[in-house]
């Protein structure tokens, strides 16, 4: 069956085809930076397998409602789709449009774009690109707390809706593909920005510069923790929650214990994530970790999940387990590399269509109707 997305006709899974197209278009070093996982990439693969093991139960007459409502309210904002764009670094390595293009695509789909700390566009540029879109920001706490405080202040002033505090990067994961590929220089004119203050003015066409003023190093090979504080503690989570004028979600948790502690220290939400299999090979797949986290949180705050989600049916599975919403990273990175903003928007339309189909066949008129009963018991 042919599925149309963007300008292309695909006979296979959309995300897999986008990955193939991205591989053909990108420098191999760039592709491996985004595609690679830690170690033997077991967790990278297990993330996808774990969702596939959850089987949906079609019901008689389930297709009666052929226009299910895929909308939801998250942190007080209505979204049209429970698929959010997760933080992905340095997107102008994928397409000249970079993060602003992804933000516009998310706004067109009525969902959230989460800007990475290691972006090639400043928070203000992204806000200007999608002024009416739902925008979040990924935060790593810096050793110099004043820089983190400035970033938090700018986010509120620029209309961002939430802060996603990433907590799973005490050290950089060992990703063999990147190590084999060698240095990955930024393209001319592209730089990793500093979000705590407006970006410096630079003559057009000048070589990219890193935040500290030195020539830009590879996102894959410059020290990942840089000025960030790798010794993140629960007191730091509390510090961010107290100083942020926006809701703070803690991302990178895989255990019920950590999720409960996050809520106790001021988190307004939790994101179950293993960093896309990029940090610790052998870590729990997110589909496996999700039920424990949900039980520990007990409905006090929304729980989101990422990692290995590739289809609308995967999204339905996550919602049926109890997730409030999902996040995707690599799929939209491949879409951006394949065709820029329009291809990202087309991918989100496709995922919405697939989710609607899964809901219809499962007898779910709204996303809240996706409950554990929609899933088959373990066999």
C-alpha atoms as one frame of an Amber mdcrd trajectory, in Angstrom:
protein
   0.000   0.000   0.000   1.429   3.361  -1.012   1.589   6.069   1.627   2.105
   9.616   0.456   4.148  12.029   2.538   5.561  15.298   1.317   6.604  15.003
  -2.313   7.365  11.305  -2.163   5.464   8.034  -2.440   6.577   5.322  -0.054
   5.817   1.612  -0.087   7.403   0.994   3.310   7.255   2.404   6.810   7.474
   6.165   6.483  10.153   6.758   9.122  12.400   4.040   7.721  12.157   5.540
   4.244  12.919   9.005   5.597  16.010   7.579   7.277  17.170   6.055   3.988
  16.668   9.347   2.173  18.524  11.247   4.903  21.429   8.800   4.735  21.695
   9.378   0.989  21.700  13.168   1.359  23.864  13.738   4.432  27.602  13.574
   4.945  28.178  10.116   6.506  29.650  11.732   9.621  26.548  13.855  10.093
  24.243  10.901   9.544  26.138   8.775  12.067  26.024  11.559  14.656  22.221
  11.524  14.644  21.678   7.839  13.918  24.156   6.336  16.336  23.618   4.924
  19.800  25.867   3.992  22.676  27.978   0.836  22.711  26.636  -1.975  20.557
  23.393  -0.002  20.070  21.332  -2.676  21.794  19.177  -0.147  23.637  18.743
   1.826  20.420  17.220  -1.266  18.794  15.370  -2.444  21.906  13.489   0.840
  22.155  11.712   0.047  18.889  11.243  -3.655  19.615   9.612  -2.952  22.968
   6.806  -0.937  21.384   6.275  -3.573  18.695   5.754  -6.224  21.376   2.676
  -4.364  22.650  -0.217  -5.661  20.567  -3.370  -3.641  19.985  -6.810  -5.289
  20.238  -9.164  -4.292  17.407 -12.794  -4.380  18.498 -15.964  -5.191  16.568
 -17.517  -1.960  15.388 -14.431  -0.049  16.395 -14.341   1.746  13.080 -17.733
   3.340  13.633 -16.066   6.621  14.610 -13.809   7.283  11.668 -12.757  10.750
  12.841 -11.357  10.253  16.331 -10.249  13.328  18.251  -6.453  13.299  18.564
  -6.307  16.534  20.557  -5.289  16.881  24.188  -4.572  19.517  26.805  -1.038
  19.465  28.177   0.206  21.878  30.840  -2.831  24.041  30.185  -2.408  24.273
  26.407  -4.533  22.544  23.791  -2.563  20.534  21.261  -3.922  18.836  18.164
  -1.548  15.889  18.332   0.069  13.962  21.233   3.354  13.761  19.299   5.832
  16.463  20.331   9.146  17.269  18.661  11.892  16.388  21.139  15.132  18.364
  21.462  17.513  17.490  18.618  20.879  19.248  18.486  22.375  21.405  15.743
  19.588  21.058  13.180  21.270  23.230  10.557  23.579  20.277  10.022  20.473
  18.535   8.657  18.932  21.372   6.647  19.685  25.096   6.296  16.267  25.863
   7.789  17.290  24.176  11.020  15.344  24.658  14.226  13.105  27.479  12.926
  11.860  25.168  10.164  11.044  22.429  12.671   9.293  24.925  14.938   7.110
  26.134  12.069   6.239  22.553  11.128   5.222  21.805  14.716   3.076  24.941
  14.805   1.346  23.881  11.586   0.535  20.528  13.187  -0.650  22.082  16.437
   2.006  20.481  18.588   5.106  21.385  20.622   8.622  22.035  19.373  11.285
  21.621  22.068  14.473  23.565  21.318  17.756  21.888  22.208  20.357  23.543
  24.398  22.878  22.710  21.654  21.000  24.446  18.866  22.045  26.362  15.778
  19.275  28.926  16.323  18.758  31.176  19.331  15.599  31.083  21.453  14.574
  34.463  20.026  15.022  33.341  16.413  12.840  30.296  17.022  10.212  32.406
  18.799  10.131  34.785  15.844   9.856  31.895  13.379   6.799  30.384  15.096
   5.300  33.126  17.283   1.991  31.328  17.774   3.466  27.851  18.117   3.871
  25.904  21.332   7.568  26.089  22.215   9.512  24.412  25.019  13.203  24.593
  25.833  15.608  21.860  26.890  17.858  22.980  29.755  21.114  21.604  31.082
  22.056  23.271  34.368  25.358  25.103  33.987  28.137  25.260  36.536  27.786
  29.037  36.416  24.228  29.252  37.672  23.876  32.842  36.519  23.872  31.628
  32.903  21.058  29.185  33.604  19.149  31.916  35.431  19.464  34.251  32.438
  18.241  31.525  30.101  15.193  30.919  32.298  14.387  34.633  32.282  14.673
  34.889  28.491  12.389  31.898  27.955   9.559  33.473  29.916  10.001  36.808
  28.144   9.907  35.137  24.715   6.726  33.159  25.312   8.097  29.657  25.784
   5.689  27.303  27.518   7.884  24.943  29.529  11.425  24.002  30.491  12.610
  20.429  29.922  15.434  19.800  32.386  17.521  16.945  31.016  18.963  14.808
  33.792  20.561  11.825  32.059  23.889  13.254  30.918  26.409  12.927  33.779
  28.912  11.749  31.163  28.803  11.505  27.388  27.744   8.138  26.021  30.378
   6.232  24.068  29.036   6.214  20.532  31.307   4.163  18.302  29.963   5.524
  15.023  31.002   9.048  15.985  34.415   7.944  17.190  35.082   6.153  13.912
  33.869   9.097  11.853  36.258  11.615  13.327  35.735  15.374  13.772  32.524
  16.874  12.465  33.053  20.600  11.739  30.092  22.930  11.591  29.272  24.339
   8.144  30.519  27.838   7.388  28.285  30.437   9.001  26.669  27.998  11.450
  27.314  28.163  15.177  26.157  26.602  18.423  24.398  29.483  20.174  24.342
  30.650  23.778  20.730  30.838  24.924  21.370  32.827  28.094  21.987  36.038
  26.165  21.451  37.351  22.627  23.857  35.801  20.095  26.902  37.876  19.099
  26.822  39.734  15.802  29.131  38.222  13.206  29.889  39.207   9.606  27.952
  37.172   7.077  29.924  34.225   5.774  32.359  34.144   8.667  33.293  30.697
   9.971  31.028  29.292  12.674  32.087  30.017  16.233  31.445  28.102  19.404
  29.666  29.797  22.282  32.964  30.693  23.980  34.334  32.444  20.891  36.687
  29.705  19.691  36.224  28.145  16.261  33.252  25.827  16.439  34.075  22.217
  17.191  32.047  19.238  16.156  28.814  18.750  18.097  29.810  15.112  18.219
  33.290  15.675  19.542  33.442  18.869  21.551  33.076  18.058  25.276  29.415
  17.208  25.670  29.068  18.439  29.228  31.100  21.593  28.473  29.949  24.244
  30.948  27.091  22.063  32.167  27.089  20.644  35.656  27.303  16.834  35.336
  26.788  16.383  39.086  23.074  17.196  38.921  21.245  16.618  42.208  17.658
  16.896  43.375  18.565  20.233  44.958  19.428  21.451  41.460  16.050  20.295
  40.168  14.416  22.226  42.983  16.586  25.259  42.194  15.394  25.297  38.570
  11.741  24.758  39.528  11.859  27.623  42.032  13.485  30.078  39.621  11.562
  29.204  36.493   8.413  31.133  35.704   7.479  28.197  33.469   6.537  24.591
  34.286   9.603  22.351  34.553   9.601  18.774  33.261  12.445  16.423  34.171
  13.592  14.332  31.204  15.704  11.193  31.254  14.109   9.166  34.053  13.599
   5.395  33.883  12.642   4.412  37.441   9.651   5.001  39.631  11.895   6.155
  42.464  13.429   8.953  40.408  10.058   9.982  38.999   8.549  10.298  42.479
  11.537  12.337  43.652  11.217  14.617  40.631   7.628  15.419  41.558   8.589
  15.973  45.198  11.227  18.477  44.112   8.910  20.579  41.976   8.659  18.919
  38.575   5.459  19.701  36.696   5.987  16.684  34.462   8.278  13.749  33.743
   9.687  12.469  30.454  10.585   8.771  30.413  13.681   8.656  28.219  17.005
   6.883  27.767  18.315   9.642  25.484  17.379   7.659  22.384  19.771   4.877
  23.344  22.680   7.326  23.110  23.864   7.254  26.724  24.006   3.782  28.315
  23.793   0.669  26.190  21.729  -1.921  28.028  19.470   0.645  29.682  15.773
  -0.177  29.985  13.708   0.424  26.853  11.315   3.257  27.543   8.207   1.152
  26.865   9.371  -1.193  29.632  10.163   1.631  32.071   6.938   3.573  31.487
   4.504   1.524  33.646   6.729   1.745  36.744   7.092   5.504  36.340   3.354
   5.955  35.871   2.625   3.951  39.009   5.063   6.016  41.066   3.748   9.354
  39.806   0.153   8.318  40.398  -1.385  10.950  38.150   0.110  13.896  40.039
   1.823  15.255  36.908   1.763  14.306  33.221   4.195  11.602  32.132   5.582
  11.753  28.591   7.725   9.171  26.834  10.167   9.067  23.929  12.499   6.502
  22.393  11.776   4.191  19.471   8.349   5.555  18.535   8.015   5.381  14.763
   4.310   5.064  13.910   0.940   6.350  14.987   0.222   2.860  16.315   3.285
   3.210  18.564   1.828   6.469  19.853  -1.476   4.698  20.549   0.403   2.023
  22.495   2.146   4.641  24.637  -1.100   6.463  25.370  -2.815   3.173  26.198
  -0.128   2.449  28.786  -0.937   5.806  30.370   1.453   8.355  28.852   0.007
  11.842  28.483   1.903  12.376  25.226   4.935  11.205  23.266   8.061  12.807
  21.841   9.987  11.913  18.697  13.536  12.843  17.701  15.201  10.904  14.893
  12.047  10.605  12.741  11.679  14.344  12.347  15.446  14.791  12.018  15.301
  12.498   8.979  12.283  14.375   7.651  14.088  17.698   8.037  17.113  16.317
   6.190  14.874  14.901   3.448  12.781  17.948   2.688  12.938  20.685   5.286
   9.907  22.185   6.994   7.343  20.743   4.591   8.601  17.200   5.087   8.477
  17.548   8.884   4.916  18.846   8.608   4.038  15.946   6.304   5.504  13.450
   8.766   3.351  14.866  11.560   0.264  14.652   9.346   1.109  11.029   8.605
   1.552  10.184  12.290  -1.758  11.850  13.074  -3.457   9.829  10.348  -1.924
   6.589  11.645  -2.914   7.415  15.218  -6.463   8.194  14.113  -6.642   4.850
  12.308  -5.378   2.945  15.360  -7.868   4.766  17.584 -10.747   4.080  15.228
 -10.027   0.352  14.974  -9.567   0.155  18.750 -12.879   1.881  19.417 -11.327
   5.052  20.863 -13.156   8.264  20.025 -10.650  10.394  21.972  -7.092   9.919
  23.177  -8.421   9.486  26.711 -10.216   6.341  25.493  -6.851   4.685  24.885
  -6.546   2.671  28.091  -4.676  -0.541  28.990  -7.716  -2.526  27.835  -6.783
  -1.557  24.271  -3.622  -3.665  24.600  -3.498  -7.445  24.489  -2.411  -9.234
  27.645   1.131 -10.606  27.713   1.372 -13.857  25.769
